[in-house]
C-alpha cells in the first residue's frame, strides 16, 4: 500500500525491564475522580457517573525512568496547570465489560501528568464550549515508563504525589478515587470499544496548580513509578 503523504510515526512508551515499547493508540481521561479535587474546582464530589474527555496520541511525551524530559510551554495560555494521574495501559480489547472482567484487559500502569491550559478551560466552561483545546494540545500528556501488571499487579492504593521545583503540590492516595480502575474501564467500555494501545488517565487528587517555564515537575505513584520533566 502506498500513502499519498508520509504516514505518521506512532507514539510509544518505554516498558520497564525490556527494550520493547508500548504503542499508544488513544488517550482517554476521567474527569473529577477525586472528591477533594472536585471540591477545589467548585463541583459536587458525590459519586456521579464518570465522564471522559480525550487527548490525541500526539500529546504524549515519553518520560523514561532516570531521565528528565523537556515539555514545551504551550501557546495561548498564561495559566498552565499540572494534574498528576495514574495511567492505565490497555493490552486487550474491551467492549461492555463488567468491573470483574475489566482488569484482565490491562497490560500495565504508569505515571502521567495531565497538563491543562486552565484559563482556556475556564473560558470554555463559562461559554459552554468544548474543552478540547485546553486539554488536547501538543505535549499535554507526559507519561512515564509503563510497569507491566506481571511485575506490579493492579495498584488500588498508594501515595500519588507531584512536586514543582522541589515543593510538593499534590499529595493523595489511589484509594481516594471515587471510581476505581476496574469501574472506570467498565464504564468507558460501555461507551466505546477499548483497543490495545489505549491509555486511560484516571483522575487527579487535590492541589492542582500552575507550572512556569524553567520549572521541573517530578511525580510519583507508590508501587508504579516516577516521572520527571522540565517545562521549557
WOSUL-V242817 format. One line per field, one symbol per residue. ss: DSSP state (H for helix, E for strand, C for the rest). psi: psi as a letter, one per 30 degrees, with the letter a starting at -180 (. if undefined). burial: # if it has 9 or more other ideal C-beta (glycine too) atoms within 8 Angstrom, else .. A space follows every 50 residues. Layout:
ss: ???
psi: ???
burial: ???
//
This chain:
ss: CCCCCCCCCCCEEEECCCCCEEECCCEEEECCCEHHHHHHCCCCCCCCCC CEEEECHHHEEEECCCCCEEECCCCCCCCEEECEEEEEEECCCECCCCHH HHHHHEEEEEEEEECEEHHHHHHHHHCCCCCHHHHCCCCCEEEECEEEHH HHCCCCCCEEEEEECCEEEEEEEHHHECCCHHHHHHHHHCCCCECCCCEE ECCCCCCCEECCCCCEEEEEECCCEEEEEEEC
psi: kklflkkkkkklklkkglflljkkdljkkkkhgkeeeeefgglkglilkk llllkleffkjkilkgljlkkkkllhlgikkkjklkkkjkflkjjhllef fefffkealakljjkkieeeeeeeeeghllfeffehlkhgikkakkjkef efajkflkkklkkjhfkkekjakfffkekleeeeeeeeffeljklkfkkk kglkllgkalklkflkkkllkkfealkklkk.
burial: ..........######.....#.###########.#####....#....# .####.#.#######...#.#..#..#..###########...#..#.#. ###.#################.###.....#.#####.###########. .#..#..#######....######.####.#########....####### ########..#...#######..########.
//
